[in-house]
Amino acid sequence: MIEEKVIKNFDLDLSDIPAAGERRNFIIFGDDGAEFVLEIKDKDTGKYYNFVTSLFQATEASLEGEVVNYGKYSGSITFPAVTGSDDQYDIYLHAKPGTKHADYTEARFGDGSLDINKSIGSNSLLMQKVIYQYTALTLTLQSFSPNTTVSGTIGNDTISVDRGKSKAKTAFSFTTTTATNAAYRILRQPVADDILAFVEPTVAADPIDLPGEDIYPAVSNTDTVDGAVSSSNRIVMDTNVADKMAVGDKVTGTGIPSSATVTVTHLNPDTDNAKEAQLSEAVSISDGVTLSFSNRKNKRWSLSNYADIIKEGMIIQPATGITADSVVAKYEDTITNFEGTKDEKIIVKNKRPAVSTVGYKPTITKGLVTTQAGDVIFDKQQVLAIGGITLKIGGYGESEILRLYGWDVRFTDLAIALTAPTTTTTEATSAHATIEVADREGVINNVSTVSGIGINPAAANPTLTTGGGLDGLGDWVMSTVQTLESGITLTVENTGRIATITGNIEIIKAGTSDRALRFDIEKLLSNSAP
């Protein structure tokens, strides 16, 4: 019996191909005399690679070869450029009769699907691999006001780079422009830790109770019953119910047993009475009884995605219903024995990790996790109304950009500057603090100063005390009297309508999708005086 020859390894870079295309070398290792057929097919076009012309063609083509050069066969493949859409190349290495592949070792993704690129060998005559090719990615740099306290029209700058590739230090610049009746002042110069990265999962409709958690921690409102209720789950109140209670609230008061958990299930169930609510069970309550309503609040919620990269300590960006200054945190239900004495001891009754993906299967697309649902715990309780909203969960700095987005970047030479507003006087002024100008935009009272011909160069430039927050023709009042001619140009200093952030960015390695990096301008700018 003739012993079969073995193809031991297929060495080919299977990483993503840049949009511009690339030539890649390959080596087939095996016993001398091992015979093979190598076929490469463009999945999108259906074309085959011709190893002679180094082009893809409509008719079938392949490479038939034999390992004869001291255990290896070498060659190369030229992948063409793509424009407009991504591409995929399926690679088939067939062992010819009398040859076999090395023993098969299987690898799988987190969702249980087969990872053909990391699997070794084959239990048949065919071994398959895949390479993906992607169009260039766009990295956007822009401003962001998390609390919407710094107003303005956001500009941006974009940088194009191939997926997974690097880009040398590149200059960028973008502006943020406030309204004509507003202005900025600079708080400080930017640093890399002012750049915010966040993911945006959707919160599940219902929270998850934690052991030991009081999910109705406090009375949020009260109101009086208008008309007796007898064994009914409908109640009418003195006030519009939407102003006093919310779906999910616990209801307490005379007529409701203290051991019962009665909650609000609907507001205005028949839509024709704004003062009516529906409860989770029938009650009997006298007219005029005051009821208390306690918002349901929970720390643990299920999220639609990103549970694989959300971690303890990440911040929650402000949003309607979100408890201020919330962060992702682990949970501990504790009791304290002998509190306030030398024998004080804290006992942890129950604990849960900040994030859990137990029971949630990831979705894998082209070898990458595209969806990973899971449960997250916040350090502060959140009202039931946040169910169904989309959160922004993230962190600051280059390390968080890498962890959340997969973009490894370095920032240098960051700076922020204001464009100085200019205007002209519309009348002459003699030893007077009030002067009329053609345009008053770009000023903050008691922050802006003015320079120009006629301003005494031996004294400090005067401060504008009146005229800020206005636009167009009108009066400025200065901190010192001035004698100025009509038609001279004045320049505003310390404030302005246009803020420009500049710097350099080096991309060590691009991620796998387009991303926006946001400078938190609330750390850098203000629309008001100190």
C-alpha positions in Angstrom: 0.0 0.0 0.0 1.4 3.4 -1.0 1.4 5.9 1.9 -0.5 9.1 1.2 1.4 12.4 1.0 0.3 15.0 3.5 -0.3 18.8 3.0 0.7 20.0 6.4 0.0 23.7 6.3 -1.3 26.5 4.1 0.4 29.7 4.9 -1.5 32.8 3.6 -2.2 36.1 5.2 -6.0 35.9 5.8 -6.4 39.4 7.2 -8.6 42.0 5.5 -7.4 43.3 2.2 -7.3 47.1 1.7 -9.6 48.8 -0.8 -6.6 49.5 -3.1 -5.8 45.8 -3.4 -2.7 43.9 -2.4 -0.3 41.2 -3.5 0.1 38.4 -1.1 2.5 35.5 -1.0 1.5 32.0 0.0 3.4 28.8 0.9 2.0 25.3 0.9 4.0 23.0 3.3 3.9 19.3 2.9 5.6 16.1 2.0 7.6 16.2 -1.2 5.2 14.8 -3.9 2.0 16.1 -2.2 -0.2 17.3 -5.1 -2.9 19.9 -4.8 -5.3 22.2 -6.7 -5.7 25.8 -5.5 -8.8 27.7 -6.5 -9.7 31.3 -5.6 -13.1 32.7 -6.4 -14.4 36.2 -6.1 -17.8 35.7 -4.4 -19.3 38.9 -5.6 -18.5 38.6 -9.3 -18.3 34.8 -9.5 -14.9 35.1 -11.3 -11.9 32.8 -10.8 -8.3 33.8 -10.3 -5.9 33.0 -13.1 -2.5 32.3 -11.6 -0.8 33.0 -15.0 -2.3 36.4 -15.8 -2.8 37.3 -12.1 -6.3 38.4 -13.0 -9.8 37.3 -12.2 -11.8 35.9 -15.1 -15.3 34.5 -15.9 -14.1 31.0 -16.9 -12.9 28.5 -14.4 -9.2 28.6 -13.5 -7.0 27.1 -10.8 -3.5 26.2 -10.0 -2.3 22.6 -10.0 0.9 22.0 -8.2 3.1 19.6 -6.3 5.3 20.1 -3.2 8.8 19.3 -4.5 11.0 22.1 -3.1 12.1 20.6 0.2 8.6 20.4 1.6 7.1 23.7 0.3 5.5 25.3 -2.7 5.5 29.1 -3.0 3.4 31.5 -5.0 1.5 34.7 -4.9 -2.0 36.2 -5.5 -2.8 39.7 -6.7 -6.1 41.0 -5.3 -7.5 43.9 -7.3 -8.8 47.2 -6.0 -12.5 47.6 -5.0 -14.6 50.7 -5.2 -18.1 51.3 -3.8 -18.7 47.9 -2.1 -16.9 45.3 0.0 -15.8 41.9 -1.5 -15.1 38.4 -0.4 -12.6 35.8 -1.8 -13.3 32.1 -1.2 -10.1 30.0 -1.2 -10.2 26.2 -1.9 -7.2 24.0 -1.5 -7.9 20.5 -2.8 -5.7 17.5 -2.1 -5.4 15.4 -5.2 -5.8 11.6 -5.0 -2.8 10.1 -3.1 -2.5 13.2 -1.0 -4.4 14.2 2.1 -4.6 17.2 4.5 -3.2 17.2 8.0 -5.5 16.0 10.7 -8.5 18.3 11.3 -8.6 20.5 14.3 -11.8 22.5 14.5 -12.3 26.1 15.7 -15.6 27.9 16.3 -16.8 31.4 17.0 -18.6 32.5 20.1 -22.0 31.8 18.5 -21.0 28.2 17.7 -20.5 28.7 14.0 -17.4 27.3 12.3 -14.3 29.4 12.1 -12.7 28.1 8.9 -9.7 30.4 9.0 -8.6 29.2 12.4 -9.4 25.6 11.9 -6.4 23.4 11.0 -6.2 20.7 8.3 -9.2 18.9 7.0 -11.0 15.6 7.3 -11.7 15.5 3.6 -9.8 16.4 0.4 -10.9 20.0 0.6 -9.7 22.8 2.9 -11.4 26.1 2.7 -10.4 29.6 3.8 -11.9 33.1 3.3 -10.5 36.6 2.9 -12.6 39.8 3.1 -11.9 43.1 1.3 -13.4 46.3 2.5 -13.7 49.8 1.2 -11.9 52.5 3.1 -13.3 53.6 6.5 -14.0 57.1 7.6 -13.0 58.5 11.0 -14.9 61.7 11.9 -13.6 64.3 14.4 -16.1 66.7 15.8 -17.4 68.5 18.9 -20.0 67.2 21.3 -22.0 68.7 24.2 -23.1 65.8 26.4 -25.6 67.9 28.4 -26.4 70.3 25.5 -25.2 73.2 27.7 -22.8 74.5 25.0 -24.8 75.5 22.0 -23.6 75.7 18.4 -23.5 74.3 14.9 -21.1 71.3 14.9 -18.5 71.1 12.1 -16.2 68.1 11.5 -13.2 66.8 9.8 -12.8 63.4 8.3 -9.9 61.0 7.7 -10.0 58.0 5.4 -8.0 54.9 6.1 -8.3 51.2 5.2 -9.7 48.8 7.7 -7.0 47.5 10.1 -4.3 49.7 8.5 -2.3 52.6 9.9 -1.9 56.2 8.9 0.9 58.5 9.6 0.4 61.7 11.7 -2.3 63.7 10.0 -3.4 67.3 10.8 -7.1 68.0 11.4 -9.2 71.0 12.0 -12.9 71.6 12.7 -15.1 74.4 14.0 -18.1 74.9 16.3 -20.1 78.0 15.6 -22.6 79.5 18.0 -25.6 81.7 17.2 -25.2 85.4 16.3 -26.6 86.5 19.7 -24.2 84.2 21.6 -20.5 83.7 22.1 -17.8 81.4 23.5 -15.0 81.8 26.0 -12.3 79.2 26.3 -12.1 77.4 29.6 -8.8 75.5 28.8 -6.9 73.8 26.1 -7.9 70.3 25.0 -6.2 67.1 25.8 -6.7 63.5 24.6 -8.8 62.7 27.7 -11.4 65.2 26.5 -12.3 62.9 23.6 -15.4 60.8 24.2 -16.2 57.3 22.8 -19.5 55.6 23.5 -21.7 52.8 22.3 -25.5 53.0 22.0 -27.4 50.0 23.2 -31.2 49.9 23.6 -32.6 49.2 27.0 -35.1 46.4 27.4 -38.7 47.3 28.3 -38.6 45.7 31.7 -35.8 45.8 34.4 -34.5 42.9 36.3 -35.0 42.8 40.1 -31.8 42.3 42.2 -32.0 40.4 45.5 -32.3 42.8 48.4 -33.1 45.8 46.2 -35.9 48.1 47.2 -37.5 48.8 43.8 -40.0 51.3 45.2 -37.5 53.4 47.3 -39.6 56.6 47.9 -43.0 58.2 47.4 -42.8 60.3 44.3 -46.3 61.9 44.4 -49.7 61.9 46.0 -53.3 62.6 45.0 -56.8 62.3 46.2 -59.4 59.8 45.0 -62.4 61.4 43.3 -65.3 59.1 44.0 -65.5 55.8 45.9 -64.1 52.7 44.3 -65.6 49.3 45.1 -63.8 46.1 43.9 -62.6 47.8 40.8 -59.2 48.2 39.2 -60.2 51.7 37.8 -59.7 54.8 40.0 -60.5 58.5 39.2 -58.3 61.1 40.8 -58.6 64.8 41.5 -55.8 65.6 39.1 -54.8 64.5 35.7 -53.1 61.2 36.4 -50.2 61.8 34.0 -49.1 64.7 36.3 -49.1 62.5 39.4 -48.2 58.9 38.5 -46.5 56.7 35.9 -47.0 53.2 34.7 -45.3 50.8 37.0 -45.7 53.0 40.1 -46.6 51.3 43.4 -49.9 52.6 44.9 -50.4 52.7 48.7 -53.0 54.2 51.0 -56.1 53.4 53.0 -58.0 50.6 51.4 -54.9 48.9 49.9 -53.4 46.2 52.2 -49.9 47.0 53.2 -48.8 43.5 52.2 -50.1 43.9 48.7 -48.1 45.3 45.7 -50.6 47.2 43.6 -49.2 49.0 40.6 -50.4 51.4 37.9 -50.8 49.5 34.6 -52.4 52.2 32.4 -53.0 55.9 32.4 -56.3 57.0 30.9 -57.3 53.4 29.9 -60.3 54.6 28.0 -58.6 57.8 26.6 -61.6 59.9 27.4 -60.8 60.7 31.1 -57.5 62.2 31.9 -58.0 61.7 35.6 -58.5 57.9 35.4 -55.9 55.2 35.9 -56.0 51.4 35.9 -54.4 49.3 38.6 -52.9 45.8 38.6 -55.8 44.5 40.8 -59.2 45.4 42.1 -59.4 47.7 45.1 -62.0 49.3 47.4 -61.2 52.8 48.3 -63.4 55.6 49.8 -63.9 59.0 48.2 -61.3 61.6 49.3 -58.6 59.1 50.4 -55.1 60.3 49.6 -53.0 57.7 47.7 -49.3 57.7 47.4 -47.4 56.7 44.3 -43.8 55.4 44.3 -41.9 55.2 41.0 -40.5 51.8 40.3 -36.7 52.1 40.0 -34.1 49.4 39.2 -30.4 49.1 38.9 -30.3 46.1 36.6 -31.4 46.2 33.0 -31.0 44.1 29.8 -29.2 45.8 26.9 -29.6 45.0 23.2 -25.9 45.1 22.4 -22.3 45.8 23.4 -22.4 43.8 26.6 -19.0 42.3 25.5 -17.3 45.6 25.7 -19.2 47.5 28.4 -17.4 47.3 31.7 -17.6 48.6 35.3 -16.9 52.3 35.7 -18.2 53.4 32.3 -20.3 56.5 32.4 -23.9 57.0 31.1 -24.4 60.1 29.1 -27.4 62.3 30.2 -30.7 61.4 28.7 -34.4 61.8 29.5 -35.2 59.7 32.6 -31.6 58.7 33.3 -30.5 59.4 36.9 -27.7 62.0 36.8 -24.1 60.9 37.1 -24.9 57.2 36.7 -22.1 54.7 36.0 -21.9 50.9 35.4 -21.2 49.2 38.7 -21.3 45.9 40.4 -24.0 45.2 43.0 -23.7 44.2 46.6 -26.6 43.7 49.0 -25.1 44.1 52.4 -26.0 44.3 56.1 -23.9 45.9 58.8 -23.6 44.2 62.2 -22.6 46.2 65.3 -22.6 49.4 63.3 -20.6 52.2 65.0 -18.7 49.9 67.3 -15.3 48.4 67.2 -16.9 45.1 66.2 -18.6 46.6 63.1 -18.8 44.1 60.3 -20.2 44.3 56.8 -21.7 41.1 55.5 -22.4 40.7 51.8 -25.7 38.8 51.3 -25.9 39.0 47.6 -23.6 40.3 44.8 -23.7 40.5 41.0 -21.1 41.6 38.4 -21.5 44.9 36.7 -22.1 43.2 33.3 -23.2 39.7 32.5 -23.7 37.9 29.1 -24.7 34.6 30.6 -27.6 33.2 28.6 -27.1 35.6 25.7 -25.6 34.2 22.5 -23.5 36.6 20.4 -24.1 37.3 16.7 -21.0 36.7 14.6 -20.7 38.2 11.1 -17.6 37.7 9.0 -15.7 36.5 12.1 -16.6 39.6 14.2 -19.1 40.0 17.1 -21.7 42.3 15.7 -24.3 41.9 18.5 -23.9 40.8 22.1 -26.8 41.4 24.4 -26.5 41.2 28.1 -27.4 42.6 31.5 -25.9 45.7 33.0 -26.1 47.2 36.5 -26.0 50.9 37.2 -24.8 52.4 40.5 -28.0 54.4 40.7 -31.5 53.2 40.2 -33.3 54.1 37.0 -37.0 54.8 36.5 -39.1 52.3 34.6 -39.7 54.9 31.8 -36.1 54.3 30.5 -37.2 51.0 29.1 -36.9 51.1 25.3 -34.7 54.1 25.0 -31.2 54.1 23.5 -28.3 54.9 25.9 -24.9 56.4 25.3 -22.4 54.4 27.5 -18.8 55.3 27.2 -15.6 56.8 28.5 -12.9 59.3 27.7 -9.4 59.0 26.2 -7.3 57.0 23.7 -7.6 53.8 25.7 -11.4 53.8 25.6 -11.4 54.7 21.9 -9.3 51.5 21.4 -11.5 49.3 23.7 -14.9 50.5 22.4 -14.2 51.2 18.8 -11.1 49.1 18.0 -9.3 52.2 16.7 -5.8 52.6 18.1 -5.0 56.3 17.8 -2.6 58.9 19.3 -3.4 62.7 19.5 -0.7 65.4 19.7 -0.6 69.2 19.4 -4.2 69.7 20.4 -5.4 73.3 20.6 -8.6 75.4 20.6 -8.8 79.0 19.4 -11.5 81.6 18.8 -12.0 83.6 15.7 -11.9 87.2 16.9 -15.0 89.2 15.9 -14.6 92.6 14.3 -16.9 95.5 13.9 -16.8 99.3 13.1 -18.0 102.3 15.1 -21.0 104.1 13.5 -20.5 107.4 15.3 -17.8 109.4 17.0 -17.5 109.3 20.8 -15.8 111.8 23.1 -14.8 110.7 26.6 -17.8 108.4 26.8 -18.1 104.7 27.8 -21.1 104.0 25.5 -20.4 103.6 21.8 -22.5 102.5 18.9 -21.2 99.8 16.6 -22.4 98.1 13.4 -22.5 94.6 14.8 -22.5 93.4 18.5 -22.1 89.7 17.9 -19.5 87.5 19.7 -19.6 89.2 23.1 -20.0 88.0 26.6 -20.5 90.8 29.2 -17.6 91.3 31.6 -15.4 88.8 29.7 -14.9 90.4 26.2 -12.3 93.1 25.8 -11.9 95.5 22.8 -8.9 96.8 20.9 -8.5 99.1 18.0 -7.3 102.5 16.8 -8.1 105.1 19.5 -8.1 102.7 22.4 -5.4 103.9 24.8 -2.5 101.6 24.2 -1.0 102.6 27.6 -4.0 101.2 29.5 -5.5 97.8 29.5 -8.0 97.1 26.8 -11.5 98.0 28.1 -14.0 95.3 29.0 -17.5 95.3 27.5 -20.0 95.5 30.4 -23.2 95.8 28.3 -24.0 94.5 24.8 -23.3 90.8 25.2 -25.9 88.4 23.8 -27.0 90.8 21.2 -26.6 91.1 17.4 -26.6 93.8 14.8 -26.4 97.6 15.2 -26.4 98.9 18.8 -24.5 100.2 21.8 -21.6 98.7 23.6 -20.8 100.0 27.1 -17.1 99.8 28.0 -15.5 99.6 31.4 -13.6 102.9 30.7 -14.5 106.0 28.8 -13.2 106.3 25.2 -12.7 108.9 22.5 -13.1 107.2 19.2 -13.8 108.3 15.6 -16.6 107.0 13.5 -15.8 104.1 11.1 -12.8 102.7 12.9 -12.4 98.9 13.2 -12.7 97.3 16.7 -11.6 93.8 17.5 -13.2 91.7 20.2 -10.8 89.6 22.3 -11.3 86.7 24.8 -14.6 85.7 23.1 -16.0 84.8 19.7 -18.6 82.9 17.8 -16.4 80.4 16.1 -14.2 78.0 18.0 -11.6 75.9 16.0 -10.1 72.7 17.4 -6.9 71.6 15.7 -4.3 68.9 16.2 -2.6 65.9 14.8 -3.8 62.3 14.9 -1.8 59.2 14.2 -3.7 56.0 13.4 -1.7 53.1 14.7 -4.4 50.6 13.6 -7.9 51.4 12.2 -10.9 49.6 13.5 -13.5 47.6 11.6 -16.2 50.3 11.0 -16.7 54.0 10.5 -16.5 55.9 13.8 -16.9 59.5 15.2 -14.5 60.8 17.9 -16.1 63.5 19.9 -14.4 66.3 21.8 -16.4 67.2 24.9 -16.7 70.9 24.4 -18.3 71.4 27.8 -14.8 70.9 29.2 -13.3 73.5 26.8 -15.9 76.2 26.1 -18.6 78.2 27.8 -21.4 80.4 26.5 -21.5 82.5 29.7 -19.3 84.5 32.1 -17.6 82.8 35.0 
